[in-house]
Amino acid sequence: MTNKNSSHKKILYGIVAAIIIGFLTGGFLPSVAKQFSILGEIFLNLLMMIVVPLVILSIIVGITNLGDIRKIGGIGKRTILYYFATTGLAVLVGLVLVNLVKPGKGVTPGEKMPELSYRIDPSDVNSVIITGDKLKKTEYGDKYILVLLDQNLRGELSDVSPGRIRVKSWESIDSENVIYLKRKNGSEFAVHIKDKMVVSAEVQPEPKGRGIEITLPISDRILGKKDQSIVNTIKDVISGNKKEGREGLIPRNIFNAMQRMDILPLIFFALLFGSALTVIGDKGEKTIEIISGLNEAVMKIVDWIMVVAPFGIFGIISARIGNAGGFKEFLPEVAAVGIYSFTVVLGLLIHGVIVLPMILWFVGKRDPVKFLVGVGAPLLNAFSTASSSATLPLTLNAVEEQNGISKRTAGFVLPIGATINMDGTALYEAVAAMFIAQVYGISLGPAEQVVIFLTATLAAIGAAGIPEAGLVTMVIVLKAVNLPIEGIGLILTVDWLLDRFRTTVNVWGDSVGTGVIETLENRSAKKK
Ligand code: ASP
C-alpha cells in the first residue's frame, strides 16, 4: 500500500469515528456538545477559504489540459447529458416511491370550523375553551397555529386537548397593524398599532366568539421567496439578481462573484481565461505552467485540511445534534414525520446504491465499490457539512488522487456539478411536493406529476451548494402545481437532517459523473 493510500484510509476511519462520537456526544450531552461548534467553524472556514482559488485554478488547468480547445464541445455535451439523465432518474425514483408509500396520508393540514363557538379562559388568556362541537383531531404540535377567525388573531399552538386549545401568545393577523420590535436579547415581540397609535404590546382577545381554524403558517424562511418562479430562478442564474447582489453566469464583477462565492460565474470566467491561454502561444504556455504549479499548491493545502477533517467533522456533528436539543428532543421531531423522512432516505438509497453504481459499472466501466471507497472522505464530509460547495475541495482531491481521474475531467465535471448537478435535492423536492399534496388531499394526475418532474429538476439546478438551499427552491415546485407553500412548515424541522443525506447523494452523483465522463472521453479519443 502506498503512503498516500494508507493516510487516506486513516483519515477515512478518523472521519467515521468522528461522526459516531459526534452523534453520541450531541445526542446525550447536548449542552456540552454545543461548545465544540468552534472546531466545526474553523474547519468550514478552511474549506471555504480554498474553494474559490481551487475552482478557478482547477478549471483553468482542466481546460488547458484538453489540448485542443474545440474539444470542450464534446466533454461539455457529455457532461450536461449526464447531469440531466441522472437528475431525471433521481426524480423518477422519488416519484415512484412517494406514490407507493404515500407518506402524506393520515397527516393533517389542520381544520377550519367557522361555526364553532369558543370562549377565552378568564384565568388564562392564552387558553381557548371550545364549547359545543368538538375538534376532530388533537394531534397538533407547535408547527400549527390557531386562528380566531372572527377576531383576526393567531397564535402558535402550545397544547391541544379535547375541549381546550392553548397558544403560546396572541398576535394580530393584520400585518399592517403590527410592527416587530427587538428586545435586548435579540428576540422579537409584536406591538399593535391602531390609527397610527401604539395600542398594546400584547393582544387581548375578546372573551368569546365564533369560528376557529387550525392551520400551518407560512414559515419565515420562505416568506420572502413567495414570488419565486421557475422563470425568475433561471433568470437569476443566467443574468444575476441586482437586488441580492448575485452575479449571473456572465459576471459583471468577478471579485463580487468571488466574495459571494457564486461559483457559476467563476466557472465561466475560468473557462474563458483558460481557453485564451491555449491560443496565445508561448506566453500562454509559460502561464499555464505557473497556474499548474499554483493548482498543485492549493491541492496540497487540501491534503493538509484533510488531516484535521475528523476534528472539524466531530465539531459540526456534535454541535448540530446538540443544537437540536439532543436525542431527547430531536428523535421525536424525526418520528413525527417519520414516514416522510423514510421515503426520502429510501429514495436516496435506491438512487445512490443502485442507480448511480449501475451507471458507473455499465457506462463508466469501473468498480463502484472501489470508487466509493476512494471518495469516502468527501461523501462523509458532505453528510457532515450539508454543502456540496464546501465539499468540492475534498471531492476534487479524492477523484484525482484516489480514483485516478484526470485533472481535465475532474476540473470540468466537479465544479459545475457541485453547483448544478443535484440528484439528491431533485429527488427530495419531488417527494416533498407530493407529500404536501397528499397531506392536503390534493390528487395530482400524470400531467401534474410531469410538471413536478420538470420543476424539481430545474429547482435542483437553481439550488446553491449550501445547507438547506433546496428547501427554499422547493417553493418553485409547489407553485408550479398550485400546492400550498404552508405545507413546508411540516417538513421544516427535519430538513437539516435530510439535507445531509441528499447532499451526500449530490456529491456522489458528481463523483460518479467524473468516472463516466472520463471513460466516454477516453473511448472517443481512441476512436479518432
Ligand atoms: N445542501 C445541498 C447541497 O449543498 C443543497 C440542498 O439540497 O439544500 O448540495
Residues whose N, C-alpha, C, O or C-beta is under 5 A from the ligand:
A	BS01	LIG	A386 S387 S388 S389 T425 A463 A464 G465 I466 P467 E468 A469 G470 L471 D499 T503 N506
